[in-house]
Amino acid sequence: MILLFFAITVTGQNQKYVTVKRTLKLMGSRFEITVVSINEDLGHINIQEAIGEIRRIEKMISAWDTTSETHQINKNAGIKPVKVSRELFKLIERAKQISEITNGAFDISYASMDEIWRFDGSMKSMPSKEQIRASVAKVGYEKIILDSAESTVYLREKGMKISFGAIGKGYAADKAKELLVSKQVVAGIINAAGDLTTWGTKASGEKWLIGIANPLSKDKIFSWVPLLESSVATSGNYEKFVTINGKKYTHIIDPRTGYPSFGINSVSVFAKSAELCDALATAIFIMGRDAGLSLINQLGGPEVIIVDSDNKIHKSSGILFDNNP
């Protein structure tokens, strides 16, 4: 895990707070949910409510659940539009907007490429150029047709699929945070497999502090970054990859070419929304250092730390390193 955080017991002027944390598997990934509460029992109740919200999101966006809206969209690709909830429609609409500003580096229609690239240890040789060309032919955010008036989603070509692997966990973290804030939970952290969002502060006024680990030596921290009402997501080549003929291929595939991305070891994006961080981290990993930094500078608001393949650190102007927590 490239992102580490530290949750502590805090004490206010008139109220002592306790920190309650639970770690479990959700959406196929490791989630850590931390809340600052007036007592342990209430903290556990709040965490259970957050878990329920995350499971609700998973039910909506899972491509594997045959009863989900997302599965129905994929099933009817090239056949007919599918009417979906307004929540899912707006999520897909935002995903398309990110595709546009990243020139297709981020694309939720990449899912058809999963059939030729496998990072579960079973892959022993490269896919053929013909296989890669065929997989990319089914990719393209512009082929996702949205009808806002009818709230329908239509994938224009048979065999197309959408997947929320590069945005879904960030969105789930945001929604869990939103729910807990509505329940008057004073502070906390949702860590969705490295897509992390925070709110509140320690009673002393200090911000939550996260450590960014060196992707080539995950036990070593090269930067401490404070978070205040903010989120961060990291894309890296350190967990899922395959080695073929001595060459390492990352699981982050460029949806425009069908080939794994090279040149970057990790990207950490900071913004208000974990959903936006999640999507931009993936896109910048694919776009590369210079194009990624240029995009962040144009957007204004989000910030980024990039570690390139030479393990050199590059950052946007708003990032101030603190090497001594």
C-alpha positions in Angstrom: 0.0 0.0 0.0 1.6 3.2 -1.1 -0.4 5.5 1.2 -0.2 5.3 4.9 -2.2 7.3 7.5 -2.2 7.7 11.2 -5.4 8.0 13.2 -5.2 9.0 16.8 -7.4 9.6 19.9 -8.1 13.3 20.1 -9.4 15.4 23.0 -11.4 18.6 22.6 -11.9 21.4 25.2 -15.2 20.0 26.4 -15.4 16.6 24.9 -13.1 13.6 24.7 -13.2 11.7 21.4 -12.1 8.2 20.5 -10.9 6.9 17.2 -12.6 3.7 15.9 -11.2 1.9 12.9 -12.3 -1.2 10.9 -10.5 -2.9 8.1 -12.4 -5.2 5.7 -12.8 -6.3 2.1 -15.3 -4.4 0.0 -15.6 -4.0 -3.8 -12.9 -6.7 -4.0 -10.4 -4.4 -2.3 -9.1 -3.6 1.2 -11.0 -0.8 2.9 -10.1 1.0 6.1 -12.8 3.1 7.7 -11.8 5.4 10.6 -14.1 7.7 12.5 -13.6 10.1 15.4 -16.6 9.6 17.8 -17.7 10.5 21.2 -17.7 6.8 22.1 -16.8 3.5 20.7 -20.3 2.1 20.3 -21.4 5.0 18.2 -18.2 4.8 16.2 -18.9 1.2 15.3 -22.5 2.1 14.3 -21.2 4.9 12.1 -18.7 2.6 10.4 -21.5 0.0 9.8 -23.5 2.7 8.1 -20.6 3.6 5.9 -20.1 -0.1 5.0 -23.8 -0.3 3.9 -23.4 2.8 1.7 -20.3 1.3 0.0 -22.1 -2.0 -0.6 -25.0 0.0 -2.2 -22.5 1.6 -4.6 -20.9 -1.7 -5.4 -24.4 -3.2 -6.2 -25.0 -0.4 -8.7 -21.6 -0.3 -10.5 -20.6 -4.0 -10.4 -20.2 -5.4 -13.9 -20.2 -9.0 -12.5 -23.5 -8.7 -10.6 -26.1 -9.9 -13.1 -28.8 -7.7 -11.4 -26.8 -4.5 -11.5 -27.6 -1.6 -13.8 -24.0 -1.7 -15.1 -24.4 -5.3 -16.1 -27.6 -4.5 -18.0 -25.8 -1.7 -19.9 -23.0 -4.1 -21.0 -25.5 -6.9 -21.8 -27.4 -4.6 -24.1 -24.4 -3.1 -25.9 -25.2 -2.6 -29.6 -28.8 -3.6 -28.9 -30.7 -0.9 -27.1 -30.4 1.9 -24.5 -30.8 1.0 -20.9 -32.7 3.2 -18.4 -30.7 3.7 -15.3 -30.9 5.6 -12.0 -30.0 9.3 -12.1 -27.0 8.6 -9.8 -25.4 6.1 -12.2 -26.2 8.3 -15.2 -24.5 11.3 -13.6 -21.4 9.2 -12.6 -21.1 8.0 -16.3 -21.6 11.5 -17.5 -18.7 12.8 -15.2 -16.6 9.9 -16.4 -17.1 10.9 -20.0 -16.1 14.5 -19.1 -12.8 13.3 -17.6 -12.3 11.2 -20.8 -12.6 14.4 -22.8 -10.2 16.5 -20.8 -7.6 13.7 -20.8 -8.0 12.9 -24.5 -9.1 9.4 -23.8 -6.4 8.4 -21.4 -9.2 7.8 -18.9 -12.0 5.7 -20.4 -14.5 3.5 -18.6 -15.1 1.6 -21.8 -11.7 -0.1 -21.5 -13.2 -3.2 -20.0 -13.0 -5.3 -23.1 -9.2 -5.3 -22.8 -9.5 -7.4 -19.7 -10.0 -10.4 -22.0 -6.4 -10.3 -23.4 -4.4 -8.8 -20.5 -4.4 -10.9 -17.3 -2.4 -10.0 -14.1 -3.4 -12.9 -11.9 -0.3 -14.9 -12.7 -1.8 -17.0 -15.5 -0.3 -14.9 -18.4 2.9 -16.2 -19.8 3.2 -14.5 -23.2 2.3 -11.3 -24.9 -1.1 -11.0 -26.6 -0.8 -10.8 -30.4 -1.0 -7.4 -32.2 -4.2 -8.6 -33.8 -5.7 -9.4 -30.4 -4.7 -6.0 -29.1 -6.1 -4.2 -32.1 -9.4 -6.1 -31.8 -9.7 -5.2 -28.1 -9.1 -1.5 -28.7 -11.8 -1.5 -31.5 -14.4 -2.0 -28.7 -13.0 0.9 -26.7 -14.1 4.6 -27.0 -15.9 6.9 -24.6 -17.5 8.7 -27.6 -19.4 5.4 -28.2 -21.1 5.7 -24.8 -24.4 7.5 -25.8 -26.2 9.3 -23.0 -29.8 10.6 -23.1 -30.3 12.9 -20.2 -34.0 13.4 -20.8 -34.6 9.6 -20.7 -31.8 8.8 -18.3 -30.6 6.1 -20.6 -27.1 4.7 -21.4 -26.3 3.0 -24.7 -23.1 1.3 -25.8 -23.0 1.8 -29.5 -21.2 -1.5 -30.5 -21.8 -5.1 -29.6 -19.0 -6.4 -27.3 -18.5 -3.0 -25.7 -18.3 -3.0 -21.9 -17.9 -0.4 -19.2 -16.2 -0.8 -15.9 -15.7 1.5 -13.0 -12.4 0.1 -11.8 -10.6 3.4 -12.2 -13.2 5.6 -10.5 -15.6 3.4 -8.5 -13.7 3.1 -5.3 -13.1 6.9 -5.2 -16.8 7.5 -5.7 -17.7 5.0 -3.0 -15.3 6.7 -0.6 -16.9 10.1 -1.3 -20.4 8.7 -0.8 -19.4 7.0 2.5 -17.9 10.3 3.7 -20.9 12.2 2.6 -23.2 9.9 4.6 -21.0 10.1 7.8 -20.8 13.9 7.6 -24.6 14.0 7.4 -24.6 11.9 10.6 -22.6 14.6 12.3 -19.5 12.4 12.6 -16.9 15.1 13.4 -13.8 13.6 11.6 -12.6 10.5 9.8 -10.8 8.8 7.0 -12.1 6.5 4.3 -9.3 4.5 2.7 -10.5 2.6 -0.3 -7.4 0.6 -1.3 -5.4 3.8 -1.5 -8.2 6.1 -2.7 -8.4 8.1 0.5 -10.7 10.9 1.7 -10.7 12.8 5.0 -12.8 15.3 6.9 -12.4 17.1 10.1 -9.2 17.6 12.0 -7.6 16.7 15.3 -9.0 18.7 18.2 -5.7 20.6 18.4 -6.5 21.9 14.9 -3.7 19.8 13.3 -4.5 18.2 10.0 -4.5 14.5 9.2 -1.1 13.5 7.9 -0.4 10.9 5.3 2.9 9.5 4.2 3.7 8.9 0.5 5.8 5.8 0.2 8.6 5.2 -2.3 7.1 2.8 -4.8 10.5 0.9 -5.1 10.8 0.7 -1.3 7.4 0.8 0.2 8.6 0.8 3.8 10.3 4.1 3.3 8.4 7.5 3.2 9.8 10.2 1.0 7.1 12.8 1.7 4.6 13.7 4.5 1.5 15.6 3.2 -1.2 17.1 5.4 -4.8 16.7 4.3 -7.7 19.1 5.3 -11.1 18.2 4.0 -9.4 16.6 1.1 -8.8 13.4 -0.8 -5.9 11.6 -2.5 -5.6 8.6 -4.8 -2.6 6.8 -6.1 -2.0 4.7 -9.2 1.2 2.6 -9.3 2.9 -0.3 -11.0 4.0 -1.9 -7.7 1.1 -4.3 -7.0 -0.4 -5.7 -10.3 2.0 -6.5 -13.1 3.3 -9.3 -15.2 6.9 -10.1 -16.3 7.4 -11.5 -19.8 10.8 -12.1 -21.3 12.3 -10.2 -18.4 10.2 -7.1 -19.1 7.7 -5.7 -16.6 4.2 -4.8 -17.9 1.9 -2.8 -15.5 -1.8 -3.5 -15.2 -2.5 0.1 -16.2 -3.4 -0.1 -19.9 -3.6 2.8 -22.3 -7.2 2.5 -23.6 -6.1 4.3 -26.8 -3.4 1.8 -27.8 -4.2 -1.4 -25.8 -0.6 -1.6 -24.4 0.6 -1.1 -20.8 1.9 2.3 -19.8 5.6 3.0 -19.2 7.7 5.8 -17.8 6.0 6.3 -14.4 6.2 4.3 -11.2 3.4 6.1 -9.3 1.0 9.1 -9.5 -0.7 10.6 -6.4 -3.4 13.2 -7.1 -4.9 15.5 -4.4 -8.3 17.1 -4.7 -11.5 17.6 -2.8 -13.2 14.6 -4.5 -11.8 11.1 -4.2 -13.6 10.2 -7.4 -11.7 12.9 -9.3 -8.4 11.9 -7.7 -9.0 8.3 -8.6 -9.8 9.0 -12.3 -7.0 11.6 -12.7 -4.4 9.4 -11.1 -5.1 6.7 -13.7 -5.2 9.2 -16.6 -1.9 10.9 -15.6 -0.1 7.5 -15.2 -1.1 6.9 -18.9 -0.5 10.4 -20.2 3.0 10.6 -18.8 4.9 13.1 -16.7 4.9 16.2 -18.8 1.3 15.9 -20.2 0.1 15.0 -16.7 1.7 18.1 -15.0 0.4 20.3 -17.8 -3.2 19.0 -17.3 -3.0 19.6 -13.5 -1.7 23.1 -14.1 -4.6 23.8 -16.5 -7.3 22.4 -14.2 -6.3 24.5 -11.2 -7.3 22.9 -7.9 -6.0 19.4 -8.0 -2.3 18.7 -7.2 -0.1 15.8 -8.2 3.1 14.0 -7.1 4.7 11.9 -9.9 7.4 9.4 -9.4 8.9 8.5 -12.8 10.6 5.3 -13.8 14.0 6.6 -12.7 12.4 7.1 -9.2 12.7 10.9 -9.6 9.9 13.0 -7.9 8.0 15.6 -9.8 5.2 17.7 -8.3 2.7 20.5 -9.2 3.3 23.9 -7.7 0.8 23.5 -4.8 2.6 20.6 -3.3 4.9 21.5 -0.4 6.9 18.5 0.9 7.3 18.0 4.7 10.0 15.4 5.3 9.8 15.6 9.1 6.3 14.9 10.5 
